[in-house]
Amino acid sequence: MAVVPHPPLVDYYEAPERRERFVRDLFDDTAPWYDWSVAFLSFGSGGRYRRDALARAGLTRGQRLLDIATGTGVVARAALPIIGSTSDIIGMDPSIGMLLAGREKEHFPLIEAGSEHLPFRDESFDMITIGFALRHFADLDAVFRDCRRVLRPGGRILIMEITAPASRAARMFLGAYMGGVVPAMATVITRSRKVGRMLAYYWATTRDCVRPEVILAALQGAEFADASRHVELGMFSEYTGRR
Ligand SMILES: C[S@@+](CC[C@H](N)C(=O)[O-])C[C@H]1O[C@@H](n2cnc3c(N)ncnc32)[C@H](O)[C@@H]1O
């Protein structure tokens, strides 16, 4: 049975079958503002955080990396100083708007596609990264199994996600900020309601995302060894596993 990251969010799309189209349009429409949104949310530390997470996961020079849900390439760009060459980093994303916005900053080989069927031979990569996008997948189990297939023996997966606090009070407090204050400020600053909506959806999917145990169980179910979760600042989760 499919491991769905969150229940349908009917405030945003009417029926589950509309989710995929909704998400693609959401990112296509707001792509020029994506890097600004990352900097705004993280107080400018988004690139450095991703680079540190990649180093913690064991990325080293000369490795071949597949960055799933690369978007504008924030993770791919953070990996570049470690790996050393753009040709060893491949980015995939279903939003053409996000890919085009990223190309203005750095040229990686790019593929316009979702994560559900990876168009690569078995054992093609040393590492796979998924940055803040697991919540958009239709089925975690199917994606993780295909990730394992295209990783070399010993290769690693790194999934970065925000985890909402388990306590109801803390979730309400964070929700008021991330689901209310941040989208409202972003709408005013960018003069784009769509950017505000994208950030509100970011919080809604964070709030309703399956808990870490489910993600770890899906990694184990896909036969990743040493599936584990490292947490930074109480809410930045880094899930890793080894083929
Ligand atoms: C919040 S952005 C993350 C971008 C980047 N990884 C980062 O760390 O900032 C989420 C990305 O997931 C992509 N996405 C949505 N559905 C997807 C799917 N089914 N498979 C792969 N990527 C998907 C979106 O197009 C968007 O670019």
The ligand as an SDF file (V2000), in Angstrom:
LIG
                    3D

 27 29  0  0  0  0  0  0  0  0999 V2000
   10.3290   23.3530   -1.3770 C   0  0  0  0  0  0  0  0  0  0  0  0
   10.9980   23.0170   -2.9690 S   0  0  0  0  0  0  0  0  0  0  0  0
   12.5870   22.3300   -2.5610 C   0  0  0  0  0  0  0  0  0  0  0  0
   13.6890   22.7510   -3.5110 C   0  0  0  0  0  0  0  0  0  0  0  0
   15.1030   22.3700   -3.0680 C   0  0  0  0  0  0  0  0  0  0  0  0
   15.2710   20.9510   -3.0000 N   0  0  0  0  0  0  0  0  0  0  0  0
   15.4810   22.9980   -1.7440 C   0  0  0  0  0  0  0  0  0  0  0  0
   16.1090   22.3110   -0.9150 O   0  0  0  0  0  0  0  0  0  0  0  0
   15.2380   24.1880   -1.5370 O   0  0  0  0  0  0  0  0  0  0  0  0
   10.0750   21.5670   -3.4020 C   0  0  0  0  0  0  0  0  0  0  0  0
   10.3530   21.0780   -4.8260 C   0  0  0  0  0  0  0  0  0  0  0  0
    9.7520   19.7780   -4.9890 O   0  0  0  0  0  0  0  0  0  0  0  0
    9.3110   19.6770   -6.3220 C   0  0  0  0  0  0  0  0  0  0  0  0
    8.3450   18.5710   -6.4470 N   0  0  0  0  0  0  0  0  0  0  0  0
    7.0150   18.6090   -6.2740 C   0  0  0  0  0  0  0  0  0  0  0  0
    6.4850   17.3960   -6.4810 N   0  0  0  0  0  0  0  0  0  0  0  0
    7.5160   16.5680   -6.7790 C   0  0  0  0  0  0  0  0  0  0  0  0
    7.6010   15.1750   -7.1100 C   0  0  0  0  0  0  0  0  0  0  0  0
    6.5250   14.4040   -7.1460 N   0  0  0  0  0  0  0  0  0  0  0  0
    8.8160   14.6690   -7.3960 N   0  0  0  0  0  0  0  0  0  0  0  0
    9.9130   15.4590   -7.3510 C   0  0  0  0  0  0  0  0  0  0  0  0
    9.8880   16.7640   -7.0480 N   0  0  0  0  0  0  0  0  0  0  0  0
    8.7030   17.3090   -6.7630 C   0  0  0  0  0  0  0  0  0  0  0  0
    8.7270   21.0650   -6.6170 C   0  0  0  0  0  0  0  0  0  0  0  0
    8.5690   21.3210   -7.9860 O   0  0  0  0  0  0  0  0  0  0  0  0
    9.7470   21.9720   -5.9240 C   0  0  0  0  0  0  0  0  0  0  0  0
   10.7400   22.3960   -6.8040 O   0  0  0  0  0  0  0  0  0  0  0  0
  1  2  1  0
  2  3  1  0
  2 10  1  0
  3  4  1  0
  4  5  1  0
  5  6  1  0
  5  7  1  0
  7  8  2  0
  7  9  1  0
 10 11  1  0
 11 12  1  0
 11 26  1  0
 12 13  1  0
 13 14  1  0
 13 24  1  0
 14 15  1  0
 14 23  1  0
 15 16  2  0
 16 17  1  0
 17 18  1  0
 17 23  2  0
 18 19  1  0
 18 20  2  0
 20 21  1  0
 21 22  2  0
 22 23  1  0
 24 25  1  0
 24 26  1  0
 26 27  1  0
M  CHG  2   2   1   9  -1
M  END
$$$$
